[in-house]
């Protein structure tokens, strides 16, 4: 099963402050453990919301709003994409994840969400997810994989 582990933003991450050297070391060691175990598919941090935008959709109307965004607790600072046998295994891995620097009186958290894969739709939608739709999804995934081969 694939899971996205979302790291929530803090005032420190939103300020664009670089991690402390010891944060690089501890997080790097944790990430290397994930790599060595064959669990990690991707991991990246995100730039502050001041460098981003949101697209709000209301019916057919789309409105673009540039960052920064004020509700830090709703923002994402980074993510891990992992593959484990179960949610429980993923939770066990990330209970060991080092914490990054936060502002005074702040806390941060991780959110774990299962990634919906093509085979999940077959179970969920039954006959509506036809063999033709499945083939279309598989071709698309193969095209993306061929353009971005694993390093």
N, C-alpha and C positions, 0 to 999 in steps of 0.2 A: 504494500500500500504506500502511496505517496502522500506526504504531508508537507504543508507549508507552515513553517514556524515563523510567526510575525513578531518582530521586536517593536515595541511601542516607543514613540518619540518622547523625549524629555526636553526641558528647557535647554539643557546642554547640547543635545543633538540638533535642536532647532536653531541654536546660536551658531552652528557650524563649527564648533570647537573640535579640534582633532582629539582623538583618544589619547590618554596618557600612555607613555611607553610601556608600562606594566600591563595596561589593558591590551595592547597589541600582542604582548607575549602570552598572556593567559588565554585570550580569545584565540590566538593563533594555535596554541597547543590543543585547545578543545576542537577546533576545526580540523587539525591534523588527525586527531583521534577518530573523528567522523569519516575522514578520507580513508584512513587505514582500515577501518571497519567496513568500508564499502557502502556506507549509509548516505554520504553526502552527494547530492546531485548539483547543487548550486548554493552559493551564499554571497550576499552583497549587502552593503549599507547604502542608504539613500541620502542624497543631498537634502538640505533643509527645504521646507515647504516654500520658503521665500523664492526659491529657484524653480518652482513648479507652477502648475495651473490645475484648475478643476473645470470640468464641463458639466454643467447642470442641464438636465433634460426634463422639460415640462411639456408633455405631449409631443408635438413635433418640433418644438422650439428648443434650441440649444444655446446656452449662454456660457461664455468662457470667463472665468474669474482667475486672475493671477494671484499667486501666493504673496505674502505668507498667510497662513490660516491660524486663527486664534486658539482653537480648541486642541491644545497639544495632546491631551489624553486620547484623542481620536486619530492621531496621525501615526504613520508607520515610519520607523527609522531604518529598518532593514528587514531581511528575511533569510531564511534557510529553506532549501527544498531538499527533502530527505526521503529515502525509501526504507521503510521498516516493515516488519511482519504484522505489526498491530499498533493501535493508538497507544496502548500501554507501554510498548517498547519505546516509542517515540517520546512519551512522557518521561520515561526513565533516563533516556539520553539527555533531555533538556532540563531536567532537574539539576543536572551537573553543569549547565551552561554558566559561564562566568557572567557577572553583571558589569555593565559599563558604568562610567561616571554619571551621576545624576545631580541635579541641583539640590540645594539644602531643603529638607522637608519633603522631597519628592521620592516617589518610588517608580519603578518601571515594571513591566511584565511582558510575558511572552504569550502569544495566542497560537494555539495549534489547530489547524484546519485540514481535513482530508481533502486532497485534490480529486476532483471528479474526472475520471478517465472514461474513454469510450466504452469500455466493458461495463462500467457502472450504469450507463444509460440503457444498455440492453436489459439489465435487471430491473431498472426503475420503470422504463417505458414499454417493456415487452415488445409486442408486435409493431408498435409505432416506430421503434428504432430498427428500421429494415436493414437487410443485408446490404442494400445499395447505399444507405446512409453510413453504415459502418465502414464500407469500402472507401467512401469519400473521405471520412475522417482519417482512416489509416493512410491513404495516399497523401493527404495534407501533412500528417505527422512525418511521413517518410521524406517528403520534400523539405520540410524544415530541418530535419536531422541531417540531410545531405548538405544543406547550406551552412550548417553550424555543427560540424563534427566535433565529438568530444576530444579534448586535448589529451 
